[in-house]
Each structure stands twice: as C-alpha cells, then as structure tokens.
C-alpha cells in the first residue's frame, strides 16, 4: 500500500509540474519485469502519464529530446518555434504547426547542426537590432 501511494503521489507531481521522467519506484517495477521469475510474465508496465492516447511521445517531450540530443538552447528554440508558427509564444500555436516545427528541427539538426545553431543564434539578438 505504501509503494502504491508513493507511485501515485510521484505521478501526480510529475503531471502537475510537466516532468517527463519517471520515478525510481516506477523504474523498479519495469526492471522487475525483465528479471526472470518463477511465475508467468503477463504483467504490463505501468503508465507514467507521459504518452498520448496512441502511445506516441508528446510533442513537448520530442522537442525536449531534440534539444538535449543536439545540445540546443531551449530559449532560442522556443523563439524560433514561435517565429516559425507565426505566433507571439509557442503556447498560442496549433498542434499541427508545432508538429511540423518539431519535424523540421529534427531534420535540420540531423543534416547540419551548425547551420541550425547559427539560425538559433539569430534569435538571441535584441528586438531593436533585428528591425
């Protein structure tokens, strides 16, 4: 009962703060599925609330992974995304535009990271200099 309560609290906190990582308790049950046991292996791994209804990662998580993988500045990526979507902030953009943006950044980073970093750096200049 204590473990179930800890997992529930951890899930609630992760959802409340938008954390895409799971707790150690969640990992423990996943790892226990991989170790040989005497009983049948028909257990399902617990859901950590970090996927959409179709089992795919959320767009935010995909973008975070790209930022980490290619060591990009998250603030500059946000500015680039808002500019790409034609909105003041990324939150105002529609899902389709954000999906297209994530795909574009993935392609640009994979093909020429240096060019992408150069493009991102152009978003670090103050507004009055850009005009």
C-alpha positions in Angstrom: 0.0 0.0 0.0 2.9 2.4 0.8 4.5 1.8 -2.6 1.2 2.4 -4.4 0.7 5.6 -2.5 4.3 6.8 -3.3 3.8 6.0 -7.0 0.5 7.9 -7.1 2.0 10.9 -5.5 5.0 10.8 -7.8 2.7 10.6 -10.9 0.6 13.5 -9.7 3.7 15.7 -9.1 5.1 14.8 -12.5 1.9 15.7 -14.2 1.5 18.9 -12.2 5.0 20.1 -13.0 5.2 18.7 -16.5 8.2 16.4 -15.7 8.7 13.8 -18.4 10.8 11.5 -16.3 9.5 8.7 -14.2 10.4 8.0 -10.5 12.7 5.3 -9.3 9.7 3.4 -8.0 8.3 3.2 -11.5 11.6 2.0 -12.9 11.8 -0.7 -10.2 8.5 -2.3 -11.4 9.7 -2.1 -15.0 13.0 -3.7 -14.2 11.4 -6.4 -12.2 9.5 -7.4 -15.3 12.8 -8.0 -17.1 14.3 -10.3 -14.4 13.4 -13.9 -14.5 10.7 -15.0 -12.1 9.1 -18.3 -11.3 5.6 -17.1 -12.2 4.1 -16.1 -15.6 5.2 -12.9 -17.2 1.9 -11.3 -18.1 2.4 -8.0 -16.2 2.1 -4.7 -18.0 4.5 -1.9 -17.4 2.8 1.0 -15.5 1.9 4.0 -17.5 3.7 7.1 -16.3 1.2 9.5 -18.0 3.9 10.6 -20.4 2.4 9.5 -23.7 -0.6 10.4 -25.8 -3.6 8.2 -26.4 -1.9 6.5 -29.3 1.2 5.5 -27.4 3.5 8.1 -29.1 5.6 10.6 -27.0 4.1 14.0 -26.5 5.3 16.8 -28.8 6.9 18.6 -25.9 8.8 15.5 -25.0 10.0 15.0 -28.6 11.2 18.6 -28.7 13.0 18.3 -25.3 14.8 15.2 -26.5 15.9 17.0 -29.6 17.2 19.9 -27.5 19.1 17.6 -25.3 20.4 15.3 -28.1 21.8 18.2 -30.2 22.6 20.4 -27.2 20.5 23.3 -28.3 19.5 26.4 -26.3 15.9 25.8 -25.2 15.0 29.5 -25.1 16.3 30.1 -28.6 14.4 27.0 -29.8 11.2 28.5 -28.3 11.7 31.8 -30.0 12.4 30.0 -33.3 9.3 27.9 -32.8 7.1 31.0 -32.2 8.5 32.7 -35.2 8.0 29.5 -37.3 4.4 29.2 -36.2 3.7 33.0 -36.6 2.7 33.5 -33.0 3.9 35.6 -30.1 4.5 32.5 -27.9 4.7 28.8 -28.7 1.7 28.1 -26.5 -0.5 30.0 -28.9 0.5 27.8 -31.9 -1.7 25.0 -33.1 -0.7 21.4 -32.7 -0.2 20.8 -36.5 2.2 23.7 -36.7 4.2 22.6 -33.7 4.3 19.0 -35.1 5.7 20.4 -38.4 8.2 22.5 -36.4 9.4 19.6 -34.4 9.9 17.6 -37.6 11.7 20.5 -39.3 14.1 21.0 -36.3 14.8 17.2 -36.3 15.7 17.3 -40.0 17.8 20.5 -39.7 19.7 19.2 -36.6 20.4 15.8 -38.2 21.6 17.2 -41.5 23.5 20.3 -40.4 23.6 21.1 -36.7 26.0 24.1 -37.2 23.6 25.8 -39.5 20.7 25.2 -37.1 22.7 26.7 -34.2 23.6 29.7 -36.4 19.9 30.2 -37.2 19.0 29.8 -33.5 21.7 32.4 -32.5 19.9 34.9 -34.7 17.0 34.8 -32.3 19.3 35.9 -29.4 19.7 39.4 -30.6 17.6 42.2 -29.0 14.4 43.2 -30.9 15.6 46.7 -31.9 18.8 45.3 -33.6 16.7 42.8 -35.7 14.5 45.6 -37.1 
